[in-house]
Amino acid sequence: MEMRDIDINEIEARENSRLENENITSLAESMKIYGLLQPIVLHEMKQSSNGYKYELVCGFRRFAAAKKLNWTKIPAKIEQNLNGDDILLRNLIENIQREDITAVEKGLYYYRLIKEFNFSVDDISNKLKIKKSSIETAITLYKYVPKEYRDKVRFISPQERNYKNVIPTRLAKIILKCSNQYRLSVDATSKLFDIVLTKKIAPKNIEFIAHFLKQDFDIDDSILMINEYEFVGMKIAIKKNELENAMKKYNIKSRNKLIKKILCGDLKITLNILDFKKNDGDKINGIYKEI
């Protein structure tokens, strides 16, 4: 592989490089200070086309940042004897390995490797050292996450609490599972994604909201329900403040422990439970029972 400084105007970037949409400002600032730490990779064309002598294989963001800085030349490694499929394959693999890639984008590139290059999930896993479950999850997200939320779904550690304006992959998986389980409409599924994006919703509450949406509750009523009630399964709702009063009275430190004692018959206590099915009107059914 030969190394040269190449005139930027002689380099053609493929349309699938995402140069138009990529945020390269921070990379350009870094390159302005430290220079190009890793050269781009080019394929030398056998015949020049529209003034281009080279085709960009790897390094789309670096190439775009160099153009933003008005560089006239850029260090590049030159590869010979690559065909169109070789270039596309290298491009897909490089995109998968970007640090800033979204979960749905990864799913798209995995899907393309399977459809366009006949890769299996095992092939991708072995070649890129990625867990099969991660590949399958990303493909599912690509196929089923509504388009308006695709760029928001990202791999976020369960320990990360300060994320904003993103939907962690683990929550997106729960939404899609609930959507399938309750056979929610596209609109209801989008509402679930919007709730997770705009409000901090505990994973356990996503299924309850999906359950309410299936019963034609609106979003505000759904949020009200999960804020005011503790749920036992999908059929019993108990006021949280009543549980907290009972915890103090019987010196029990967790609501789950209190509920377990009640259900097992270890503790005799009277609490109001709510039948939360919808009436024909718009309000929640307010019939209370005692346990």
VOGU-3710 file (C-alpha; in Angstrom, 3 decimals, decimal comma):
1> memrdidine> 0,000/0,000/0,000  1,537/3,289/-1,134  1,436/6,531/0,918  1,098/9,933/-0,810  -0,179/13,479/-0,300  -3,148/13,735/-2,668  -4,892/16,801/-4,104  -8,311/16,905/-2,413  -10,011/17,987/-5,655  -8,927/14,698/-7,259
11> iearensrle> -10,847/12,591/-4,710  -14,412/11,376/-5,265  -16,530/10,468/-2,208  -19,358/7,984/-2,681  -22,895/9,200/-1,964  -23,366/6,730/0,886  -20,563/8,329/2,883  -23,037/10,558/4,820  -20,739/13,556/4,384  -23,667/15,937/4,006
21> nenitslaes> -25,205/14,973/7,346  -22,120/14,303/9,425  -21,219/16,710/12,183  -17,494/17,168/11,559  -16,877/20,484/13,320  -15,155/19,015/16,392  -12,995/16,737/14,227  -11,966/19,694/12,060  -10,981/21,650/15,170  -8,878/18,717/16,372
31> mkiygllqpi> -7,197/18,312/12,966  -6,430/22,036/12,889  -4,430/21,656/16,102  -2,930/18,174/15,801  -3,046/17,475/12,085  -4,293/14,261/10,515  -3,309/11,438/12,862  -4,468/8,635/10,554  -4,350/8,911/6,749  -7,427/8,241/4,639
41> vlhemkqssn> -7,530/5,254/2,264  -8,069/5,743/-1,476  -8,512/3,565/-4,515  -6,740/4,786/-7,636  -9,100/4,752/-10,623  -7,879/3,065/-13,771  -9,432/5,883/-15,739  -10,082/9,429/-14,501  -13,736/10,498/-14,283  -14,910/14,133/-14,153
51> gykyelvcgf> -11,495/15,199/-12,917  -11,401/12,564/-10,154  -8,426/10,204/-10,061  -9,152/8,529/-6,712  -12,168/7,060/-4,934  -12,490/7,401/-1,170  -12,529/4,018/0,591  -12,053/4,837/4,293  -11,916/8,115/6,201  -15,029/10,014/5,113
61> rrfaaakkln> -15,175/12,202/8,223  -11,451/13,012/8,006  -11,849/13,888/4,330  -14,850/16,158/5,063  -12,998/17,837/7,936  -9,990/18,501/5,669  -12,306/20,135/3,099  -13,863/22,227/5,855  -10,358/23,432/6,780  -9,683/24,275/3,101
71> wtkipakieq> -6,757/21,879/2,878  -5,491/21,466/-0,681  -3,796/18,098/-0,045  -4,395/15,228/2,368  -2,177/12,253/3,370  -3,572/9,036/1,926  -2,811/5,346/1,538  -3,394/4,178/-2,028  -4,854/0,719/-2,640  -4,882/-1,013/-6,004
81> nlngddillr> -7,219/-3,569/-7,581  -10,347/-2,822/-5,566  -13,736/-3,194/-7,222  -16,978/-1,403/-6,355  -18,116/-4,129/-3,947  -14,759/-4,076/-2,128  -15,043/-0,330/-1,625  -18,653/-0,517/-0,438  -17,824/-3,341/1,975  -14,908/-1,415/3,480
91> nlieniqred> -17,153/1,651/3,744  -19,880/-0,282/5,600  -17,424/-1,837/8,045  -15,768/1,512/8,742  -19,152/3,100/9,461  -20,058/0,292/11,876  -16,867/0,974/13,834  -17,469/4,717/14,236  -17,793/5,825/17,876  -20,643/8,270/17,201
101> itavekglyy> -22,870/5,861/15,288  -26,458/5,380/16,447  -27,911/1,960/17,229  -30,309/2,172/14,272  -27,495/3,119/11,878  -25,578/0,053/13,011  -28,652/-2,022/12,305  -28,832/-0,563/8,790  -25,202/-1,429/8,051  -25,544/-4,952/9,489
111> yrlikefnfs> -28,687/-5,400/7,385  -26,857/-4,255/4,251  -23,967/-6,661/4,924  -26,507/-9,482/5,103  -28,577/-8,452/2,069  -25,876/-7,103/-0,244  -22,911/-9,330/0,660  -24,667/-12,484/1,889  -23,077/-12,226/5,325  -24,717/-14,205/8,122
121> vddisnklki> -25,028/-12,864/11,661  -22,290/-15,352/12,604  -20,042/-13,956/9,830  -20,452/-10,392/11,115  -19,949/-11,475/14,721  -16,744/-13,372/13,928  -15,297/-10,746/11,582  -16,003/-7,696/13,741  -15,836/-9,369/17,190  -19,361/-8,235/18,075
131> kkssietait> -21,889/-10,264/20,061  -24,597/-11,866/17,927  -27,290/-10,538/20,283  -26,044/-6,960/19,710  -26,193/-7,423/15,944  -29,710/-8,891/16,062  -30,905/-6,113/18,389  -29,530/-3,391/16,102  -31,220/-4,926/13,046  -34,542/-5,115/14,931
141> lykyvpkeyr> -34,212/-1,451/15,924  -33,468/-0,469/12,321  -36,549/-2,325/11,070  -39,106/-1,212/13,647  -38,159/2,065/15,368  -40,303/4,896/13,872  -38,246/7,044/11,505  -38,587/10,232/13,557  -36,849/8,559/16,540  -34,139/6,574/14,769
151> dkvrfispqe> -31,360/9,104/15,306  -32,222/9,263/19,036  -31,700/5,564/19,833  -28,189/4,967/21,158  -26,221/2,441/23,128  -26,191/3,901/26,653  -24,787/2,066/29,672  -27,438/1,161/32,295  -25,262/3,044/34,787  -25,467/6,278/32,770
161> rnyknviptr> -28,087/8,531/34,353  -27,394/11,941/32,817  -28,251/11,289/29,178  -30,493/13,852/27,459  -32,455/13,847/24,220  -31,610/10,200/23,533  -33,436/6,885/23,910  -31,241/4,125/25,374  -31,220/0,935/23,325  -32,467/-1,112/26,294
171> lakiilkcsn> -35,615/1,055/26,523  -36,213/0,982/22,769  -36,142/-2,831/22,952  -38,769/-2,789/25,726  -40,986/-0,419/23,718  -40,867/-2,657/20,652  -41,549/-5,748/22,758  -44,588/-4,082/24,369  -45,782/-2,761/21,017  -45,727/-6,292/19,636
181> qyrlsvdats> -47,249/-7,840/22,769  -50,192/-5,419/22,892  -50,403/-5,008/19,117  -50,198/-1,249/19,393  -50,802/1,019/16,447  -47,927/2,925/14,866  -49,258/6,087/16,524  -49,370/4,479/19,992  -45,852/3,078/19,533  -44,615/6,553/18,572
191> klfdivltkk> -46,213/7,928/21,741  -44,226/5,437/23,806  -40,991/6,544/22,141  -41,905/10,186/22,731  -42,608/9,568/26,438  -39,243/7,852/26,951  -37,484/10,644/25,034  -39,106/13,554/26,875  -39,660/12,104/30,358  -37,593/9,858/32,608
201> iapkniefia> -39,665/6,677/32,652  -38,510/3,621/34,593  -38,248/0,526/32,374  -40,844/-1,333/34,467  -43,409/1,417/33,749  -43,173/1,222/29,967  -45,327/-1,911/29,874  -47,972/-0,313/32,105  -48,191/2,692/29,791  -48,463/0,358/26,785
211> hflkqdfdid> -51,281/-1,446/28,625  -53,109/1,856/29,183  -52,625/2,964/25,576  -54,153/-0,307/24,438  -57,209/0,570/26,557  -57,383/4,002/24,913  -56,068/5,988/27,869  -54,445/9,220/26,797  -50,824/9,935/27,661  -51,563/12,305/30,556
221> dsilmineye> -53,798/9,759/32,292  -51,146/7,078/31,746  -48,445/9,202/33,375  -50,821/10,073/36,228  -51,468/6,396/36,862  -47,819/5,369/37,115  -47,032/8,371/39,335  -49,859/7,752/41,802  -50,219/3,971/41,880  -48,133/0,909/42,580
231> fvgmkiaikk> -49,098/-1,979/40,316  -49,265/-5,664/41,151  -49,271/-7,477/37,844  -51,555/-5,804/35,336  -54,756/-5,960/37,375  -54,185/-4,410/40,790  -53,343/-0,738/41,373  -52,745/0,540/44,921  -52,223/4,174/45,914  -48,524/4,756/46,628
241> nelenamkky> -49,278/7,054/49,565  -51,385/4,308/51,218  -48,533/1,859/50,836  -46,070/4,358/52,298  -48,333/4,901/55,328  -48,579/1,133/55,815  -44,776/0,801/55,539  -44,346/3,306/58,365  -47,044/1,668/60,483  -45,550/-1,838/60,204
251> niksrnklik> -41,889/-0,714/59,954  -41,364/-2,290/56,525  -38,796/-0,521/54,365  -39,881/-1,488/50,846  -43,198/-1,392/49,032  -42,408/-4,663/47,282  -41,807/-6,407/50,601  -45,066/-5,027/51,993  -47,051/-6,204/48,945  -45,420/-9,627/49,111
261> kilcgdlkit> -46,439/-10,000/52,782  -50,014/-8,984/51,947  -50,314/-11,373/48,995  -48,793/-14,255/50,959  -51,208/-13,669/53,824  -48,435/-12,842/56,304  -49,933/-9,415/56,966  -53,605/-8,577/57,405  -54,244/-5,048/56,211  -57,016/-3,111/54,488
271> lnildfkknd> -56,038/-1,076/51,426  -58,023/0,446/48,596  -57,265/-1,011/45,178  -58,366/0,541/41,926  -60,038/-1,137/38,991  -58,256/0,865/36,317  -60,229/-0,199/33,270  -61,768/2,603/31,255  -65,441/3,528/31,441  -67,350/4,502/28,317
281> gdkingiyke> -66,442/8,094/29,154  -63,018/9,696/29,403  -62,351/9,247/33,116  -60,661/6,434/34,966  -63,037/4,019/36,676  -63,050/5,030/40,352  -64,493/1,873/41,916  -62,431/0,795/44,895  -62,134/-2,636/46,484  -60,535/-3,819/49,700
291> i> -57,869/-6,453/50,325
//
